[in-house]
Amino acid sequence: MVFISITNKWKKRGFCFLLLIIILLEFSILISMGFARKDTYISGYSKKGEVNPGESKSYLFSNNNRLQISTDVLIHLDIEYDKKIENREISLDINNNDHSHNPLSLEIKSERSMESFGLSKTPKEPKNGDFELRSQYNCIYLIKSNSSIEKIKLEFIKDNKYGLDPLIEYSIAIYEEDENSWELVDTEEKVDEPNSETYLAASIKELEADTDYYITIYEVSYWSYVWIWTLIIFSIGVISLVILISKKDYIHYLKTRTTSYSKGAHRLTLEEVLENENRNKIIDLILEEPGIHFNELLRKTELAAGNLVWHLDILETYRIIGKKRIANYIAYFPYYQKNPISNIDLKLSKSKLSLEILEMIEKEPGIWNNLITKRLKVDHKTTSYHIKKLAELDLIYIKKSGRKKKIYPNLESDYFIKKNHNVNS
């Protein structure tokens, strides 16, 4: 047992003053700990709220999902988490100085996978050289606004409890629905000194209105393709420039094209070549699966190997199909001249909207998707569909300028060359 005896009144006063300082310090620490993160606890998985200019809010949902948001413009929030997602954290800083007088309606939705969003197709994984990146984050954020956003700053705490290993290098990635793959965003790794927390930071600029932006995180650890056919299909997509059309349209193209060919040892007319049942089956398979290889044709046609070789030789001789060696395989695809005029005219004549969009792009080179959508008063996805088709026909090309994807006519394409020739003649 220890006894403390204070006889001098000044010693007593000094001791009391010291106790007061200690109490105040402890109280100050408790205040800073209690208010460092002003979480609003949400019992469920969704929340509608409001964040005023210059304000910061932090929402802690069920399953320990935290979303922190700060802004310089009034935001009406609609947040929704997938019930299966747990232990995830994201911080958003919205910067919209030029439009601070216009409030934003911001939708934030989170799912475990892209398939859960109900997309017609899922994007390819981002690549670095010959290697694909992989994601084990199991959380994808959909961000959509009713108005354009100048800049969003993204931050993710790098901690195992939030699904990010401190020892692994990561990159934040973004995907827009009219793109083919995820795009890696310049990502920095920073340290929050007061909390000694490491976090990932990235910025996304010029987000367009009424556009779906998907955000997730990829590991920058590389793994090579497991299946050789992934490489084969990718290579075919690069080299073949195949335009997928129906069998009827393809036969029409073959009969009306001006391509010359030598019959070699064969004495058949083009009609006789196309009338054969086995050759028709081969054409169907190649139209359905451009890049199909010999063994697959052998299996699906159920022809003898020698017989299949004979029919393929006839189809190649008459330039009905083409072939290309990729790795150890021979891949077959439809035979096209570059952008056959007959096929382009056929495609455009079937779609008045495609032609209207093309004419708009021709008159205003550098126009972008959102502006076309507003002028035509159609759905954003409809515009994206037709722009994609025009790009596949090589009639337009897209060039990025900030977050905008500006669209230009490809005046060197056969379509425009023919069109200008008709105008001048």
Sine and cosine of phi, psi and omega as CSV:
sin_phi,cos_phi,sin_psi,cos_psi,sin_omega,cos_omega
0.00,0.00,0.68,-0.73,-0.04,-1.00
-0.89,-0.45,0.77,-0.64,0.05,-1.00
-0.95,-0.32,0.69,-0.72,0.07,-1.00
-0.93,-0.37,0.87,-0.50,-0.01,-1.00
-0.90,-0.43,0.87,-0.49,0.01,-1.00
-0.90,-0.44,0.94,-0.35,-0.08,-1.00
-0.99,-0.15,-0.55,0.83,-0.04,-1.00
-0.99,0.13,0.75,-0.66,-0.05,-1.00
-0.90,0.43,-0.51,0.86,0.02,-1.00
-0.94,0.33,-0.55,0.83,0.08,-1.00
-0.91,0.41,-0.63,0.78,0.02,-1.00
-0.89,0.46,-0.70,0.71,-0.01,-1.00
-0.90,0.44,-0.64,0.77,0.02,-1.00
-0.90,0.43,-0.64,0.77,0.02,-1.00
-0.91,0.42,-0.68,0.74,0.02,-1.00
-0.90,0.44,-0.63,0.78,0.02,-1.00
-0.90,0.43,-0.63,0.78,0.02,-1.00
-0.91,0.42,-0.68,0.73,0.05,-1.00
-0.88,0.48,-0.64,0.77,0.00,-1.00
-0.89,0.45,-0.67,0.74,0.03,-1.00
-0.88,0.47,-0.69,0.72,0.00,-1.00
-0.89,0.47,-0.69,0.73,0.00,-1.00
-0.89,0.45,-0.70,0.72,0.00,-1.00
-0.89,0.45,-0.65,0.76,0.04,-1.00
-0.88,0.48,-0.71,0.71,0.01,-1.00
-0.90,0.44,-0.64,0.77,0.01,-1.00
-0.90,0.43,-0.63,0.77,0.02,-1.00
-0.90,0.44,-0.66,0.75,0.02,-1.00
-0.90,0.44,-0.67,0.75,0.02,-1.00
-0.89,0.45,-0.64,0.77,0.02,-1.00
-0.89,0.45,-0.73,0.68,-0.03,-1.00
-0.90,0.43,-0.59,0.80,0.02,-1.00
-0.94,0.34,-0.60,0.80,-0.05,-1.00
-0.97,0.25,-0.47,0.88,-0.10,-1.00
-0.91,-0.41,0.06,1.00,0.02,-1.00
-0.89,0.47,-0.58,0.81,0.02,-1.00
-0.74,-0.67,0.99,-0.17,-0.06,-1.00
-0.99,0.14,0.98,0.20,-0.02,-1.00
-0.96,0.28,0.69,-0.72,0.21,-0.98
-0.99,-0.16,0.91,-0.42,-0.09,-1.00
-0.99,0.17,0.79,-0.61,0.00,-1.00
-0.93,-0.36,0.84,-0.54,-0.06,-1.00
-0.96,0.29,-0.41,0.91,-0.04,-1.00
-0.95,-0.31,-0.59,-0.81,-0.10,-0.99
-0.83,-0.56,0.16,0.99,0.01,-1.00
-0.58,-0.82,0.38,-0.92,-0.03,-1.00
-0.38,-0.93,0.72,-0.69,0.17,-0.99
-0.93,-0.37,0.79,-0.61,-0.07,-1.00
-0.46,-0.89,-0.19,-0.98,-0.06,-1.00
-0.61,-0.79,0.67,-0.74,0.06,-1.00
-0.82,-0.57,0.84,-0.55,-0.05,-1.00
-0.99,0.12,0.37,-0.93,0.04,-1.00
-0.82,0.58,0.72,-0.70,0.00,-1.00
0.98,0.20,0.10,0.99,-0.05,-1.00
-0.97,-0.26,0.45,-0.89,0.09,-1.00
-0.80,-0.60,0.69,-0.73,0.04,-1.00
-0.73,-0.68,0.45,-0.89,0.03,-1.00
-0.73,-0.68,0.83,-0.56,-0.02,-1.00
-0.94,-0.35,0.78,-0.62,0.06,-1.00
-0.93,-0.37,0.95,-0.32,-0.05,-1.00
-1.00,0.01,0.12,-0.99,0.11,-0.99
-0.86,0.52,0.39,-0.92,-0.05,-1.00
0.91,0.41,0.38,0.93,0.09,-1.00
0.85,0.52,0.71,0.70,0.11,-0.99
-0.98,-0.21,0.85,-0.52,-0.06,-1.00
-0.91,-0.41,0.73,-0.68,0.12,-0.99
-0.81,-0.59,0.86,-0.51,0.03,-1.00
-0.94,-0.35,0.67,-0.74,-0.05,-1.00
-0.62,-0.78,0.71,-0.70,0.11,-0.99
-0.74,-0.67,0.46,-0.89,-0.15,-0.99
-0.40,-0.91,0.40,-0.92,0.14,-0.99
-0.93,-0.36,0.24,0.97,0.04,-1.00
-0.64,-0.77,0.50,-0.87,0.01,-1.00
-0.89,0.45,0.77,-0.64,-0.03,-1.00
-0.81,-0.59,0.77,-0.64,0.17,-0.98
-0.99,-0.14,0.92,-0.40,-0.14,-0.99
-0.99,-0.10,0.61,-0.79,0.16,-0.99
-0.71,-0.70,0.98,-0.19,-0.12,-0.99
-0.94,-0.35,0.64,-0.77,0.02,-1.00
-0.55,-0.84,0.76,-0.64,0.03,-1.00
-0.93,-0.37,0.61,-0.79,0.17,-0.98
-0.91,0.41,0.70,-0.71,-0.06,-1.00
-0.89,0.45,-0.37,0.93,-0.04,-1.00
-1.00,0.09,-0.18,0.98,0.00,-1.00
-0.99,0.11,0.71,-0.70,0.03,-1.00
-0.58,-0.81,0.45,-0.89,0.08,-1.00
0.84,0.54,0.80,0.60,0.06,-1.00
-0.80,-0.60,0.46,-0.89,-0.11,-0.99
-0.55,-0.83,0.68,-0.74,0.06,-1.00
-0.53,-0.85,0.58,-0.81,0.04,-1.00
-0.84,-0.54,0.75,-0.66,-0.01,-1.00
-0.87,-0.50,0.72,-0.69,0.09,-1.00
-0.85,-0.52,0.94,-0.35,-0.08,-1.00
-1.00,-0.05,0.82,-0.57,0.02,-1.00
-0.87,-0.48,0.88,-0.47,-0.03,-1.00
-0.59,-0.81,0.81,0.59,-0.10,-1.00
-0.83,0.55,-0.63,0.78,-0.07,-1.00
-0.95,0.32,-0.31,0.95,-0.07,-1.00
-0.81,-0.59,0.53,0.85,-0.11,-0.99
-0.90,0.43,-0.31,0.95,0.00,-1.00
-0.99,0.11,-0.20,0.98,0.01,-1.00
-0.97,-0.25,0.89,-0.47,0.03,-1.00
-0.93,0.36,0.47,-0.88,0.03,-1.00
-0.97,-0.25,0.61,-0.79,0.22,-0.98
-0.97,-0.26,0.95,-0.31,-0.14,-0.99
-0.94,-0.33,0.84,-0.55,0.05,-1.00
-0.97,-0.24,0.80,-0.61,0.04,-1.00
-0.80,-0.60,0.89,-0.47,-0.03,-1.00
-0.79,-0.61,0.62,-0.79,-0.06,-1.00
-0.81,-0.59,0.74,-0.68,0.05,-1.00
-0.73,-0.68,0.30,-0.95,-0.01,-1.00
-0.97,0.23,-0.49,0.87,-0.05,-1.00
-0.55,-0.83,0.28,-0.96,0.01,-1.00
-0.91,0.41,-0.54,0.84,0.01,-1.00
-0.86,0.51,-0.51,0.86,-0.04,-1.00
-0.92,0.38,-0.32,0.95,0.03,-1.00
-0.99,0.13,-0.13,0.99,0.04,-1.00
0.96,0.27,0.51,0.86,0.01,-1.00
-0.96,0.28,0.49,-0.87,0.01,-1.00
-0.93,0.36,-0.50,0.87,0.09,-1.00
-0.55,-0.84,0.48,-0.88,0.00,-1.00
-0.99,-0.16,0.53,-0.85,-0.03,-1.00
-0.96,0.29,0.39,-0.92,0.09,-1.00
-0.96,0.26,0.41,-0.91,0.03,-1.00
-0.94,0.33,0.51,-0.86,0.05,-1.00
-0.93,0.38,0.46,-0.89,-0.05,-1.00
-0.81,-0.58,0.40,-0.92,0.13,-0.99
-0.75,-0.66,0.98,-0.20,-0.11,-0.99
0.92,0.38,-0.80,-0.60,0.00,-1.00
-1.00,-0.05,0.21,0.98,-0.08,-1.00
-0.88,-0.48,0.64,-0.77,0.10,-0.99
-1.00,0.00,0.55,-0.84,0.13,-0.99
-1.00,-0.01,0.35,-0.94,0.00,-1.00
-0.80,-0.60,0.39,-0.92,0.01,-1.00
-0.79,-0.61,0.77,-0.64,0.12,-0.99
-0.86,-0.51,0.35,0.94,-0.07,-1.00
-0.96,0.28,-0.50,0.86,0.06,-1.00
0.83,0.56,0.61,0.79,0.07,-1.00
-0.39,-0.92,0.85,-0.53,0.01,-1.00
-0.81,-0.58,0.77,-0.64,-0.01,-1.00
-0.98,-0.21,0.77,-0.64,0.14,-0.99
-0.99,-0.17,0.83,-0.56,0.01,-1.00
-0.87,-0.50,0.80,-0.60,-0.04,-1.00
-0.60,-0.80,0.70,-0.71,-0.03,-1.00
-0.80,-0.60,0.45,-0.89,0.04,-1.00
-0.98,0.19,-0.17,0.99,0.00,-1.00
-0.64,-0.77,0.33,-0.95,0.00,-1.00
-0.91,0.41,0.49,-0.87,0.00,-1.00
-0.85,-0.52,0.77,-0.64,-0.05,-1.00
-0.92,0.40,-0.73,0.68,-0.02,-1.00
-0.34,-0.94,0.62,-0.78,0.16,-0.99
-0.85,-0.52,0.80,-0.60,0.13,-0.99
-1.00,-0.09,0.75,-0.66,-0.01,-1.00
-0.93,-0.38,0.68,-0.74,0.07,-1.00
-0.67,-0.75,0.67,-0.74,0.06,-1.00
-0.75,-0.66,0.82,-0.57,0.05,-1.00
-0.93,0.37,0.77,-0.64,-0.05,-1.00
-1.00,-0.03,1.00,0.00,-0.08,-1.00
-0.51,-0.86,0.62,-0.79,-0.02,-1.00
-0.85,0.53,-0.54,0.84,-0.04,-1.00
-0.93,0.37,-0.28,0.96,0.07,-1.00
-0.95,-0.32,0.27,0.96,0.10,-0.99
1.00,0.08,0.21,0.98,0.00,-1.00
-0.82,-0.57,0.88,-0.48,-0.03,-1.00
-0.98,0.22,0.83,-0.56,-0.01,-1.00
-0.86,0.51,-0.36,0.93,-0.06,-1.00
-1.00,0.00,-0.10,0.99,-0.04,-1.00
-0.96,-0.27,0.61,-0.80,0.06,-1.00
-1.00,0.08,0.70,-0.72,-0.03,-1.00
-0.80,-0.60,0.30,-0.95,0.14,-0.99
-0.66,-0.75,0.72,-0.70,0.11,-0.99
-0.96,0.28,0.61,-0.79,-0.05,-1.00
-0.76,-0.65,0.46,-0.89,0.01,-1.00
-0.78,-0.63,0.53,-0.85,0.06,-1.00
-0.67,-0.74,0.73,-0.68,0.15,-0.99
-0.93,-0.36,0.56,-0.83,-0.21,-0.98
-0.89,0.46,-0.45,0.89,0.00,-1.00
-1.00,0.01,0.15,0.99,0.08,-1.00
-1.00,-0.07,0.19,-0.98,0.02,-1.00
-1.00,-0.09,-0.46,0.89,-0.09,-1.00
-0.55,-0.84,0.18,-0.98,0.09,-1.00
-0.92,0.39,0.55,-0.84,0.05,-1.00
-0.91,-0.42,0.82,-0.57,0.03,-1.00
-0.96,0.28,0.69,-0.73,0.00,-1.00
-0.97,-0.25,0.61,-0.80,0.06,-1.00
-0.82,0.58,0.89,-0.45,-0.12,-0.99
-0.86,-0.51,0.78,-0.63,0.04,-1.00
-0.96,-0.28,0.49,-0.87,0.11,-0.99
-0.95,-0.30,0.88,-0.47,-0.07,-1.00
-0.86,-0.51,0.22,-0.98,0.02,-1.00
-0.83,-0.55,0.80,-0.60,0.11,-0.99
-1.00,0.08,0.98,-0.20,-0.15,-0.99
-0.83,0.55,-0.75,0.66,-0.05,-1.00
-0.85,0.52,-0.61,0.79,-0.04,-1.00
-0.99,-0.17,-0.10,1.00,-0.06,-1.00
0.82,0.58,0.59,0.81,0.01,-1.00
-0.98,-0.18,0.74,-0.68,0.11,-0.99
-1.00,0.00,0.68,-0.74,0.00,-1.00
-0.60,-0.80,0.40,-0.91,0.08,-1.00
-1.00,-0.01,0.65,-0.76,-0.01,-1.00
-0.70,-0.71,0.67,-0.74,0.04,-1.00
-0.44,-0.90,0.34,-0.94,0.03,-1.00
-0.81,-0.59,0.61,-0.79,0.08,-1.00
-0.84,-0.55,0.80,-0.59,-0.10,-1.00
-0.93,-0.36,0.41,-0.91,0.12,-0.99
0.81,0.59,0.87,0.49,0.10,-1.00
-0.99,0.15,0.77,-0.64,-0.05,-1.00
-0.99,0.13,0.38,-0.93,0.00,-1.00
-0.94,0.33,0.48,-0.88,0.08,-1.00
0.79,0.62,0.60,0.80,0.01,-1.00
-0.84,-0.55,0.71,-0.71,0.01,-1.00
-0.99,0.13,0.86,-0.51,0.09,-1.00
-0.90,-0.44,0.81,-0.59,-0.01,-1.00
-0.96,-0.27,0.72,-0.69,-0.05,-1.00
-0.83,-0.56,0.72,-0.69,0.13,-0.99
-0.44,-0.90,-0.13,-0.99,-0.06,-1.00
-0.79,-0.61,0.70,-0.71,0.03,-1.00
-0.90,-0.44,0.56,-0.83,0.10,-1.00
-0.98,0.20,0.73,-0.68,0.07,-1.00
-1.00,-0.04,0.84,0.55,0.14,-0.99
-0.81,-0.58,0.72,-0.70,-0.27,-0.96
-0.98,-0.19,0.55,-0.83,0.13,-0.99
-0.62,-0.79,0.70,-0.72,-0.08,-1.00
-0.98,0.20,0.28,-0.96,0.03,-1.00
-0.86,0.50,0.70,-0.72,0.02,-1.00
-0.99,0.11,-0.63,0.77,-0.06,-1.00
-0.96,-0.29,0.75,-0.66,-0.01,-1.00
-0.90,0.43,-0.43,0.90,-0.04,-1.00
-0.94,0.35,-0.38,0.93,0.10,-1.00
-0.89,0.46,-0.69,0.72,0.04,-1.00
-0.92,0.39,-0.64,0.77,-0.03,-1.00
-0.90,0.45,-0.74,0.67,-0.02,-1.00
-0.89,0.45,-0.66,0.76,0.02,-1.00
-0.89,0.45,-0.69,0.73,-0.02,-1.00
-0.89,0.45,-0.65,0.76,0.01,-1.00
-0.89,0.45,-0.65,0.76,0.01,-1.00
-0.87,0.49,-0.53,0.85,-0.02,-1.00
-0.98,0.18,-0.64,0.77,-0.19,-0.98
-0.99,-0.12,-0.41,0.91,-0.19,-0.98
-1.00,0.01,-0.44,0.90,-0.04,-1.00
0.77,0.64,0.69,0.72,-0.05,-1.00
-0.98,0.22,0.73,-0.69,0.11,-0.99
-0.96,-0.29,0.90,-0.44,-0.07,-1.00
-0.98,0.20,0.85,-0.53,0.08,-1.00
-0.70,-0.71,0.10,-1.00,-0.04,-1.00
-0.96,0.28,0.27,-0.96,0.02,-1.00
-0.87,0.49,-0.68,0.73,-0.02,-1.00
-0.87,0.49,-0.71,0.70,0.00,-1.00
-0.91,0.41,-0.59,0.81,-0.01,-1.00
-0.93,0.38,-0.68,0.74,0.04,-1.00
-0.89,0.45,-0.64,0.77,0.04,-1.00
-0.88,0.48,-0.67,0.74,0.03,-1.00
-0.88,0.47,-0.70,0.71,-0.02,-1.00
-0.87,0.50,-0.62,0.79,-0.07,-1.00
-0.98,0.18,-0.36,0.93,-0.06,-1.00
-0.94,-0.33,-0.05,1.00,-0.04,-1.00
-0.96,0.27,0.22,-0.98,-0.01,-1.00
-0.95,-0.32,0.21,0.98,-0.02,-1.00
-0.91,0.42,0.76,-0.65,0.04,-1.00
-1.00,-0.05,0.49,-0.87,0.04,-1.00
-0.42,-0.91,0.41,-0.91,0.04,-1.00
-0.98,-0.22,0.72,-0.70,-0.05,-1.00
-0.96,0.27,-0.26,0.97,-0.02,-1.00
0.88,0.48,-0.77,-0.64,-0.02,-1.00
-0.99,0.14,-0.15,0.99,-0.07,-1.00
-1.00,0.07,0.53,-0.85,-0.01,-1.00
-0.84,-0.55,0.64,0.77,-0.07,-1.00
-0.97,-0.26,0.49,-0.87,0.18,-0.98
-0.99,0.12,0.26,-0.97,0.02,-1.00
-0.88,0.48,-0.62,0.79,0.03,-1.00
-0.88,0.48,-0.66,0.75,0.00,-1.00
-0.92,0.39,-0.59,0.80,0.05,-1.00
-0.89,0.46,-0.68,0.73,-0.08,-1.00
-0.99,0.17,-0.26,0.97,-0.03,-1.00
-0.99,0.13,-0.34,0.94,-0.07,-1.00
-0.92,0.40,0.74,-0.67,-0.08,-1.00
-0.89,0.45,-0.71,0.71,-0.02,-1.00
-0.91,0.40,-0.65,0.76,0.02,-1.00
-0.92,0.38,-0.57,0.82,0.07,-1.00
-0.89,0.45,-0.64,0.77,0.02,-1.00
-0.90,0.44,-0.64,0.77,0.03,-1.00
-0.90,0.43,-0.70,0.72,0.01,-1.00
-0.87,0.49,-0.69,0.72,0.01,-1.00
-0.84,0.54,-0.72,0.69,-0.05,-1.00
-0.91,0.42,-0.63,0.77,-0.03,-1.00
-0.95,0.31,-0.57,0.82,0.07,-1.00
-0.93,0.38,-0.61,0.80,0.00,-1.00
-0.96,0.27,-0.58,0.81,-0.06,-1.00
-0.74,-0.67,0.96,0.29,0.05,-1.00
-0.82,0.57,0.77,-0.64,-0.05,-1.00
0.99,-0.15,0.06,1.00,0.02,-1.00
-0.88,0.48,0.61,-0.79,-0.06,-1.00
-0.98,-0.21,0.17,-0.99,-0.18,-0.98
-0.84,0.53,-0.74,0.67,-0.06,-1.00
-0.89,0.46,-0.56,0.83,0.04,-1.00
-0.94,0.35,-0.65,0.76,0.08,-1.00
-0.89,0.46,-0.64,0.77,0.00,-1.00
-0.88,0.47,-0.66,0.75,-0.03,-1.00
-0.95,0.33,-0.67,0.74,-0.10,-0.99
-0.99,0.16,-0.50,0.86,0.03,-1.00
-0.99,0.11,-0.39,0.92,-0.04,-1.00
0.88,0.48,0.48,0.88,0.07,-1.00
-1.00,-0.02,0.36,-0.93,0.13,-0.99
-0.93,0.36,0.49,-0.87,-0.08,-1.00
-0.84,0.55,-0.71,0.70,0.01,-1.00
-0.89,0.45,-0.64,0.77,0.02,-1.00
-0.91,0.41,-0.67,0.74,0.02,-1.00
-0.89,0.45,-0.68,0.73,0.03,-1.00
-0.85,0.53,-0.66,0.75,-0.01,-1.00
-0.89,0.47,-0.75,0.66,-0.03,-1.00
-0.92,0.38,-0.62,0.78,0.04,-1.00
-0.90,0.45,-0.62,0.79,0.02,-1.00
-0.89,0.45,-0.65,0.76,0.03,-1.00
-0.90,0.44,-0.72,0.70,-0.03,-1.00
-0.91,0.41,-0.56,0.83,0.05,-1.00
-0.95,0.32,-0.66,0.75,-0.02,-1.00
-0.86,0.51,-0.66,0.75,-0.01,-1.00
-1.00,0.03,0.19,0.98,0.05,-1.00
0.79,0.61,0.70,0.71,0.10,-1.00
-1.00,-0.06,-0.51,0.86,0.10,-1.00
-0.74,-0.67,0.32,-0.95,0.10,-0.99
-0.80,-0.59,0.20,-0.98,0.02,-1.00
-0.62,-0.79,0.38,-0.93,0.00,-1.00
-0.50,-0.87,0.73,-0.69,0.07,-1.00
-0.99,0.14,0.80,-0.60,0.06,-1.00
-0.76,-0.65,0.89,-0.46,-0.11,-0.99
0.83,0.55,-0.83,-0.56,-0.03,-1.00
-0.99,-0.17,0.26,0.97,-0.09,-1.00
-0.88,-0.48,0.43,-0.90,0.19,-0.98
-0.97,-0.25,0.86,-0.51,-0.01,-1.00
-0.96,-0.27,0.62,-0.78,-0.03,-1.00
-0.91,-0.42,0.60,-0.80,0.01,-1.00
-0.50,-0.87,0.27,-0.96,0.01,-1.00
-0.88,0.48,0.52,-0.86,0.00,-1.00
-1.00,-0.01,0.89,-0.46,0.04,-1.00
-0.81,-0.58,0.62,-0.78,0.33,-0.94
-0.97,0.26,0.26,-0.97,0.01,-1.00
-0.92,0.40,0.90,-0.44,0.05,-1.00
0.75,0.67,0.92,0.40,0.01,-1.00
-0.84,0.54,0.76,-0.65,-0.05,-1.00
-0.85,0.53,-0.65,0.76,-0.05,-1.00
-0.87,0.49,-0.63,0.78,-0.04,-1.00
-0.96,0.29,-0.64,0.77,0.01,-1.00
-0.91,0.42,-0.72,0.69,0.03,-1.00
-0.86,0.52,-0.64,0.77,-0.01,-1.00
-0.90,0.44,-0.71,0.71,-0.01,-1.00
-0.89,0.45,-0.72,0.69,-0.06,-1.00
-0.94,0.35,-0.58,0.81,-0.01,-1.00
-0.91,0.41,-0.40,0.92,0.00,-1.00
-1.00,0.09,-0.18,0.98,-0.05,-1.00
-0.70,-0.71,0.98,-0.21,0.03,-1.00
-0.90,0.44,-0.60,0.80,-0.02,-1.00
-0.92,0.39,-0.64,0.77,0.04,-1.00
-0.86,0.50,-0.70,0.71,0.00,-1.00
-0.91,0.41,-0.64,0.77,0.02,-1.00
-0.90,0.44,-0.68,0.74,0.03,-1.00
-0.91,0.41,-0.66,0.75,0.01,-1.00
-0.88,0.48,-0.69,0.73,0.02,-1.00
-0.91,0.42,-0.59,0.81,0.03,-1.00
-0.91,0.41,-0.66,0.75,0.02,-1.00
-0.92,0.39,-0.61,0.79,0.01,-1.00
-0.91,0.42,-0.63,0.77,-0.02,-1.00
-0.97,0.25,-0.53,0.85,-0.04,-1.00
-0.78,-0.62,0.96,0.29,0.02,-1.00
-0.84,0.54,0.72,-0.69,-0.01,-1.00
0.99,-0.15,0.01,1.00,0.07,-1.00
-0.92,0.40,0.38,-0.93,-0.03,-1.00
-0.81,-0.58,0.22,-0.97,-0.13,-0.99
-0.79,0.61,-0.76,0.65,-0.10,-0.99
-0.89,0.45,-0.60,0.80,0.00,-1.00
-0.94,0.34,-0.64,0.76,0.06,-1.00
-0.88,0.47,-0.68,0.73,0.00,-1.00
-0.86,0.52,-0.71,0.71,-0.03,-1.00
-0.91,0.41,-0.65,0.76,-0.05,-1.00
-0.94,0.33,-0.62,0.78,-0.02,-1.00
-1.00,0.08,-0.24,0.97,0.00,-1.00
0.84,0.54,0.76,0.65,0.06,-1.00
-0.85,-0.53,0.13,-0.99,0.03,-1.00
-0.93,0.36,0.57,-0.82,-0.01,-1.00
-0.84,0.54,-0.64,0.77,-0.02,-1.00
-0.93,0.37,-0.54,0.84,0.04,-1.00
-0.90,0.43,-0.71,0.70,0.03,-1.00
-0.88,0.48,-0.70,0.71,0.00,-1.00
-0.86,0.50,-0.64,0.77,-0.01,-1.00
-0.88,0.48,-0.74,0.67,-0.06,-1.00
-0.94,0.33,-0.59,0.81,0.06,-1.00
-0.90,0.44,-0.64,0.77,0.03,-1.00
-0.89,0.46,-0.67,0.74,0.01,-1.00
-0.90,0.43,-0.65,0.76,0.03,-1.00
-0.91,0.42,-0.59,0.81,0.05,-1.00
-0.92,0.38,-0.62,0.78,0.03,-1.00
-0.90,0.44,-0.52,0.85,0.03,-1.00
-0.99,0.11,0.04,1.00,0.03,-1.00
0.90,0.44,0.45,0.89,0.01,-1.00
-1.00,0.03,-0.33,0.94,0.00,-1.00
-0.67,-0.74,0.27,-0.96,0.17,-0.99
-0.65,-0.76,0.45,-0.89,-0.11,-0.99
-0.91,-0.42,0.73,-0.68,-0.01,-1.00
-0.79,-0.61,0.79,-0.61,-0.03,-1.00
-0.97,0.23,0.67,-0.74,0.11,-0.99
-0.68,-0.74,0.99,-0.13,-0.17,-0.99
0.92,0.38,-0.77,-0.64,0.06,-1.00
-1.00,0.01,-0.18,0.98,-0.01,-1.00
-0.99,0.15,0.60,-0.80,0.09,-1.00
-0.94,-0.35,0.99,-0.12,-0.07,-1.00
-0.99,0.16,0.61,-0.79,-0.14,-0.99
-0.92,-0.39,0.72,-0.69,-0.03,-1.00
-0.78,-0.62,0.52,-0.85,0.07,-1.00
-0.97,0.26,0.62,-0.79,0.07,-1.00
-1.00,0.02,1.00,0.02,-0.11,-0.99
-0.93,0.36,-0.20,0.98,0.03,-1.00
-1.00,0.01,-0.05,1.00,0.02,-1.00
-0.95,0.31,0.40,-0.92,-0.02,-1.00
-0.85,0.52,-0.56,0.83,-0.05,-1.00
-0.87,0.49,-0.76,0.65,-0.03,-1.00
-0.96,0.29,-0.55,0.84,0.06,-1.00
-0.88,0.47,-0.71,0.70,0.02,-1.00
-0.90,0.43,-0.68,0.74,-0.03,-1.00
-0.89,0.45,-0.72,0.70,0.01,-1.00
-0.92,0.40,-0.55,0.83,0.02,-1.00
-0.91,0.42,-0.66,0.75,0.01,-1.00
-0.91,0.41,-0.58,0.82,0.00,-1.00
-0.94,0.35,-0.64,0.77,-0.07,-1.00
-0.99,0.17,-0.37,0.93,-0.06,-1.00
-1.00,0.05,0.00,0.00,0.00,0.00
